[in-house]
Amino acid sequence: MAASPSTARALNDRLALRLLQQEGPLTAGQLKQLTGLSRPSVADLVERLTAAGLIAVVGEAGEQRRGPNAKLYGIVADRAHLAALDVRTEGVTVVVSDLVGTVLAEAAVPITGDAGTGPAVEQAVALVERTAKEAGADRLHTVGIGAPGLIDPASGELRDSISLPEWHRRLVAALQERLPEARVSVENETNLAALAEQRDGAARDRDTFVLLWLGHGTGAAVILDGTLRRGASGGTGEIGFLPVPGTRGMPSATDCEGGFHSLVGAPAVAELAARHGVAPPAGSASEAAGAVRAAVAAAPPGSAHARFLDTLADRVTVGVASVVALLDPGCVVLGGEVGRAGGETLAARVRSRLAVVSPLPAEVRPSTLGGTAVLRGALLTARDRAQEELFGTP
């Protein structure tokens, strides 16, 4: 059945907006070429989108031709402002951007464990408000939050957890109360990091991959056929609870001690480094990541630093091999503070070990986004949500 004229117009408008988002400002001629539409159809959609306040003339094409230069059309970036939060147990980082994702302001605030739930929430909310004001945003259209912990698939809220501070769960409701016009949502930090790696990072060429998060917490995010998979209870990727050999016991329903986390979590990595005499540089924000970074910088074969990295790679391979055996993703990205610190040096060691223990081929890659992956993922999801609403869905 052929699409109705109104549906066809909506599809054309949506395609043009996506192209402007991906390619930047375009002329009507370029839109005609990229969309395959006729010149009159392109003229009509440009007129509709301009009248709706979604696009505007932002300049002229650089090539000089007979007559006037062609007008360049771009998305009206200040049509909406967005905020993204990376929520940690020790603090919050916030960025505010325009509709096309240009960061206008960024700030962070430490939140100590003894701050108390109410004061901690107030510090975080006030930080968002200050950063929005600095960015010149009168109001925020969408707020995306990345936080550790499980997301309830039914409610979209952070599930209660004894291992996380209560202010994490209270923050979403507090932001929605103080910013009643904003669309506020929360997502697991590892899932957001995976989405960022897929769009802008190490997995840009992959529709299916797993991000293994190695840091203060241990987890995994699963992208299958281009879609993030959360599972029936939102717990897909809770690999820290995976029972593994080499630990002092078994994990429980409330504690991952004894699971894979006990091999590769930040405390275990710091302990392993100390046993090998590998010390992090003075002033390192993370003892585990600092030790890994120091080992990578000075790891001649046979040295204590090399033996530390070899043992760490043995441990990481246990989790990677389990993921590959179950999901056959073809690619595993090592993220989190320890994964980032290990970089290609650690990834190469895991890759060689995986080839020995697994019959299934899989690339092992280091994250390319550094410590910005969660924040980048939160901003991308906020931008997508805002554009879905403002651009409309056919």
C-alpha positions in Angstrom: 0.0 0.0 0.0 1.4 3.4 -1.0 2.0 5.9 1.8 -0.5 8.7 2.1 0.8 12.2 1.1 1.0 13.3 4.8 3.0 10.2 5.7 5.3 10.6 2.7 5.9 14.2 3.8 6.7 13.2 7.3 9.1 10.5 6.1 10.8 13.0 3.8 11.1 15.6 6.6 12.5 13.0 9.0 15.1 11.9 6.4 16.2 15.4 5.7 16.6 16.2 9.4 18.6 13.1 10.0 20.9 14.0 7.1 21.4 17.5 8.5 22.2 16.0 11.8 24.7 13.5 10.4 26.3 15.6 7.6 25.9 19.2 9.0 24.6 22.1 7.0 23.5 21.2 3.4 22.3 23.1 0.4 18.9 22.2 -1.2 20.9 20.7 -4.1 22.8 18.4 -1.7 19.6 17.4 0.0 18.1 16.5 -3.4 21.1 14.4 -4.2 21.2 12.6 -0.8 17.5 12.0 -0.5 16.7 11.2 -4.1 13.7 13.5 -4.0 12.7 15.9 -6.7 13.6 19.5 -6.6 10.0 20.6 -5.9 9.8 18.0 -3.0 13.0 19.3 -1.5 11.8 22.9 -1.8 8.5 22.0 0.0 10.3 20.2 2.9 12.8 23.0 3.3 9.8 25.5 3.5 8.0 23.2 6.0 11.0 22.7 8.3 11.9 26.4 8.2 8.3 27.4 9.1 8.4 24.9 12.0 11.6 26.5 13.4 13.6 23.3 13.0 16.0 24.5 10.3 17.4 27.9 9.2 19.8 29.4 6.7 23.2 29.2 8.4 25.4 30.4 5.5 26.2 29.9 1.8 28.0 27.2 -0.1 31.6 27.9 -0.7 31.7 27.2 -4.4 31.2 30.3 -6.6 28.8 29.7 -9.5 26.8 31.9 -11.8 24.3 33.9 -9.8 24.1 33.8 -6.0 25.7 31.1 -3.9 23.4 28.3 -2.7 22.0 28.7 0.8 23.2 26.3 3.4 20.5 25.0 5.7 21.2 23.6 9.2 19.3 22.5 12.3 18.4 25.3 14.7 20.7 24.2 17.4 19.3 26.3 20.2 15.7 25.0 19.6 16.4 22.8 22.6 19.0 22.4 25.3 20.0 19.0 26.8 21.9 17.9 29.9 23.8 14.7 30.5 25.0 13.4 33.9 27.6 10.8 34.8 26.7 9.8 38.4 29.4 8.1 40.5 29.5 7.0 44.1 31.9 9.9 44.7 30.4 12.7 42.7 28.6 13.9 39.5 29.7 15.4 36.2 27.3 17.4 34.1 27.4 18.7 30.5 24.8 20.9 28.8 24.6 21.0 25.0 22.4 22.3 22.2 20.2 20.2 20.0 23.0 19.1 17.7 25.2 18.0 20.6 27.7 20.9 20.9 28.8 21.1 24.5 28.1 24.6 25.9 29.1 24.1 29.5 30.5 21.4 31.7 31.1 21.0 35.5 31.6 18.5 38.2 31.1 18.3 42.0 32.5 15.7 44.5 30.0 14.2 46.8 31.4 12.5 49.9 29.9 9.3 51.4 29.0 11.2 54.6 27.1 14.0 52.9 23.7 12.5 53.6 21.0 11.7 51.1 19.2 15.1 51.1 22.4 17.3 50.9 23.9 15.0 48.2 20.8 15.3 46.0 20.7 19.0 46.5 24.4 19.3 45.5 23.7 17.4 42.3 20.5 19.2 41.3 22.1 22.6 42.0 25.1 21.6 39.8 22.7 20.9 36.9 20.9 24.2 37.4 24.2 26.2 37.5 25.6 24.5 34.5 22.4 25.1 32.5 22.6 28.8 33.5 26.2 29.0 32.4 25.3 27.5 29.1 22.6 30.1 28.5 19.8 27.5 28.6 16.6 29.0 30.0 15.2 25.5 30.3 16.3 22.0 29.6 14.3 19.9 27.2 15.9 16.5 28.0 18.1 15.2 30.8 20.0 11.9 30.4 21.6 10.2 33.4 24.2 7.5 33.5 24.6 5.7 36.9 25.8 2.3 38.2 23.2 -0.2 39.1 20.3 -2.0 37.4 17.4 -0.3 35.7 14.0 -1.7 36.2 12.7 -2.4 32.7 9.1 -1.8 33.7 9.5 1.5 35.5 12.7 2.8 33.9 14.0 3.6 37.4 17.2 2.6 39.3 16.5 -0.6 41.3 17.3 -0.4 45.0 20.8 -1.7 45.8 22.7 -2.0 49.1 26.0 -1.3 47.3 24.9 2.1 46.0 24.2 5.4 47.9 20.5 6.2 48.3 20.9 9.6 46.7 21.4 8.0 43.3 17.8 6.7 43.3 16.5 10.0 44.7 18.2 12.1 42.1 15.9 11.3 39.2 12.8 12.3 41.1 14.4 15.4 42.4 15.5 16.6 39.0 12.0 15.9 37.6 10.5 18.0 40.4 12.9 20.9 40.0 12.8 20.7 36.2 9.1 19.9 35.5 9.3 20.6 31.8 12.3 18.4 31.2 12.2 14.7 30.1 14.4 13.0 32.6 15.6 9.4 32.2 18.3 7.1 33.7 20.4 4.3 32.2 23.0 1.9 33.4 26.5 3.5 33.0 27.9 0.4 31.1 25.0 0.4 28.7 25.6 4.1 27.9 29.3 3.6 27.5 28.5 0.8 25.0 26.2 3.0 23.0 28.9 5.7 22.8 31.5 3.2 21.7 29.0 2.0 19.0 28.4 5.5 17.7 31.7 7.3 18.2 34.3 4.8 19.5 35.9 1.4 19.2 32.8 -0.4 17.9 31.7 2.0 15.1 32.0 -0.8 12.6 30.1 -3.4 14.6 26.4 -4.1 14.9 27.1 -6.9 17.5 29.6 -6.6 20.3 30.0 -6.7 24.1 31.6 -4.0 26.2 33.3 -5.4 29.2 33.5 -2.8 32.0 36.6 -3.2 34.3 36.8 -0.7 37.1 35.4 0.0 40.5 32.5 -2.1 39.4 32.5 -5.0 36.9 29.8 -5.4 34.2 29.1 -5.9 30.6 26.8 -4.3 28.0 25.4 -6.4 25.1 24.7 -4.9 21.7 23.1 -7.5 19.4 22.1 -6.6 15.8 22.5 -2.9 16.6 20.2 -3.0 19.7 21.0 -2.8 23.4 19.8 -5.8 25.2 18.7 -5.4 28.8 17.1 -8.8 29.7 13.9 -9.7 31.4 14.9 -8.0 34.7 17.3 -5.4 33.3 20.3 -7.5 34.4 21.9 -8.5 31.2 25.7 -8.1 31.6 25.9 -8.6 35.4 29.1 -10.5 34.8 30.6 -9.6 38.1 28.4 -12.3 39.7 29.7 -15.0 37.3 31.1 -17.9 39.4 34.7 -18.4 38.3 37.7 -20.5 39.5 40.4 -18.8 41.5 38.3 -17.0 44.1 37.8 -17.7 47.8 34.1 -18.7 47.5 30.9 -18.2 45.5 29.0 -15.0 44.9 25.6 -14.5 46.5 22.4 -12.9 45.3 23.4 -9.7 47.1 27.2 -9.7 46.9 29.5 -10.4 43.9 32.4 -11.3 46.1 33.6 -14.7 44.9 32.5 -14.0 41.3 34.3 -12.6 38.3 34.5 -9.2 40.1 36.8 -10.7 42.6 39.3 -11.3 39.9 39.2 -8.1 37.9 37.5 -5.4 40.0 39.6 -2.5 41.0 40.4 -3.8 44.6 41.5 -7.1 43.1 43.7 -5.5 40.5 45.3 -3.2 43.1 46.0 -6.2 45.3 47.5 -8.1 42.3 49.7 -5.1 41.4 51.0 -4.9 45.0 51.9 -8.6 45.0 54.0 -7.9 41.9 55.6 -4.8 43.3 53.9 -2.5 40.8 53.0 0.8 42.4 50.7 3.5 40.9 52.2 6.9 40.4 51.7 9.3 43.2 48.4 11.2 43.1 46.7 8.6 40.9 42.9 9.0 41.1 42.6 5.2 40.9 45.1 2.9 42.5 44.2 0.0 40.2 44.2 2.0 36.9 47.4 3.8 38.0 49.2 0.5 38.5 48.0 -0.8 35.2 49.1 2.4 33.4 52.5 2.2 35.1 53.0 -1.4 34.1 52.1 -0.7 30.5 54.6 2.1 30.4 57.4 -0.2 31.6 56.8 -3.9 30.9 59.9 -5.5 29.3 59.5 -9.3 28.9 60.2 -11.2 32.1 59.8 -8.1 34.3 57.5 -7.9 37.3 55.4 -5.4 35.4 55.0 -7.8 32.5 54.1 -10.7 34.8 51.5 -8.5 36.5 49.9 -7.7 33.1 50.1 -11.4 32.0 48.3 -12.5 35.2 45.7 -9.7 34.8 45.2 -10.8 31.1 44.6 -14.4 32.3 41.9 -13.2 34.6 40.2 -10.9 32.1 40.2 -13.8 29.6 38.1 -15.9 31.9 35.2 -13.3 31.5 35.8 -12.6 27.9 35.8 -16.3 27.0 32.5 -16.8 28.9 30.9 -13.9 27.0 32.2 -15.2 23.7 31.0 -18.8 24.4 27.5 -17.6 25.2 26.9 -14.8 22.7 29.5 -15.2 19.9 29.6 -11.4 19.6 32.7 -11.3 17.3 34.0 -8.3 19.2 34.7 -7.4 22.9 35.6 -3.9 23.9 37.6 -3.4 27.2 36.3 -0.3 29.0 36.1 1.1 32.5 39.1 2.6 34.2 41.2 -0.6 34.2 40.4 -1.5 30.6 41.2 2.0 29.4 44.5 2.0 31.4 45.5 -1.3 29.9 44.8 -0.1 26.4 46.0 -2.0 23.4 48.7 -3.7 25.6 46.2 -5.5 27.7 43.8 -6.1 24.8 46.5 -7.8 22.8 47.4 -10.1 25.7 43.7 -11.0 26.2 43.3 -11.5 22.4 46.1 -14.0 22.2 44.9 -16.0 25.2 41.3 -16.0 23.9 42.5 -17.5 20.6 43.9 -20.5 22.6 40.9 -21.2 24.8 37.9 -20.3 22.5 37.0 -21.9 19.1 34.9 -18.8 18.3 36.7 -15.9 16.6 36.4 -12.6 18.4 38.3 -9.3 18.3 39.4 -7.8 21.6 39.7 -4.0 21.4 40.4 -1.2 23.9 38.0 1.6 24.4 38.8 4.7 22.4 36.6 7.1 24.3 38.6 7.3 27.5 36.8 8.5 30.7 34.1 10.3 28.7 32.2 7.2 27.4 29.4 7.3 30.0 28.8 11.0 29.7 29.0 10.8 25.9 26.4 8.0 25.9 24.1 9.9 28.2 24.3 13.0 25.9 23.7 10.9 22.8 20.6 9.3 24.3 19.3 12.7 25.4 19.8 14.1 22.0 18.1 11.2 20.3 15.1 11.5 22.6 14.8 15.2 22.1 15.1 14.9 18.3 12.5 12.1 18.2 10.0 14.4 19.9 10.9 17.6 18.0 11.4 16.1 14.6 8.4 13.8 15.0 8.0 10.1 14.1 6.2 9.2 10.9 
